[in-house]
Amino acid sequence: KGELVTEEKYQILKSLQRSIDGDELKIENDSIWREVGKVVLIFVLFVLLVVYFVLFRPRIFDSVRATEFMILVVVGMLAFMALVTQYLDMIEYVVPFTMLPLVVRVFFDSRTALYVHIIAVLLATLMVSDVAEFVFLQILAGMVAVSSLKDMNSRSQLVKSALLIFVVYVVTFVAIELSRGAELFSIEWNILLIFAVNSVALLFVYGLI
């Protein structure tokens, strides 16, 4: 303040301004392309889902009610995931993601339930920090969920599925941490409580169905 701006200093200030403007423009362009990339990924995944129904489950694709149901469960789960992670700032594993394949499995078949679950998991990776861990946990848990639930004749079957899913979550999480070089006693064991809450929340799927 109060310093005389010579021609030399004026050129330095102009150079600094151009540099700042360039950085801001670069950040803005990077942000735009990042969003474009996300939109393309979402579009591709939904196209794959539609292609699956057209080729292998035309009865579902031709049924308006079934199509609405599929859209509802996928978008609903992703919206709930966004609410928990983005707005409530909670860890993503609180969301009972395996509820999706369980619900689809009851009304349709195991193959459809697993395929829809994988598509939803891949879509959800756009909202999580550790993509590899999330994919491993959710896909393995989804496979167990689909395999363990043959029908929904009693709540005991759902309790069994929830227990198996909890075990898979714990074993897979510990295995991932150990494979990354973590020591057994340095693992964040408090996340097991999160997995327990997740599994207990699955018991509400009976009423939802």
Stockholm file with secondary structure:
# STOCKHOLM 1.0

chainA/1-209         KGELVTEEKYQILKSLQRSIDGDELKIENDSIWREVGKVVLIFVLFVLLVVYFVLFRPRIFDSVRATEFMILVVVGMLAFMALVTQYLDMIEYVVPFTMLPLVVRVFFDSRTALYVHIIAVLLATLMVSDVAEFVFLQILAGMVAVSSLKDMNSRSQLVKSALLIFVVYVVTFVAIELSRGAELFSIEWNILLIFAVNSVALLFVYGLI
#=GR chainA/1-209 SS CCCCCCHHHHHHHHHHHHHHHHHHHHHHHHHHHHHHHHHHHHHHHHHHHHHHHHHHCHHHHHCHHHHHHHHHHHHHHHHHHHIIIIISCCCGGGSCTTHHHHHHHHHSCHHHHHHHHHHHHHHHGGGCSCHHHHHHHHHHHHHHHHHHCSCCSCHHHHHHHHHHHHHHHHHHHHHHHHHTTCCGGGSCTTHHHHHHHHHHHGGGHHHHC
#=GC SS_cons         CCCCCCHHHHHHHHHHHHHHHHHHHHHHHHHHHHHHHHHHHHHHHHHHHHHHHHHHCHHHHHCHHHHHHHHHHHHHHHHHHHIIIIISCCCGGGSCTTHHHHHHHHHSCHHHHHHHHHHHHHHHGGGCSCHHHHHHHHHHHHHHHHHHCSCCSCHHHHHHHHHHHHHHHHHHHHHHHHHTTCCGGGSCTTHHHHHHHHHHHGGGHHHHC
//
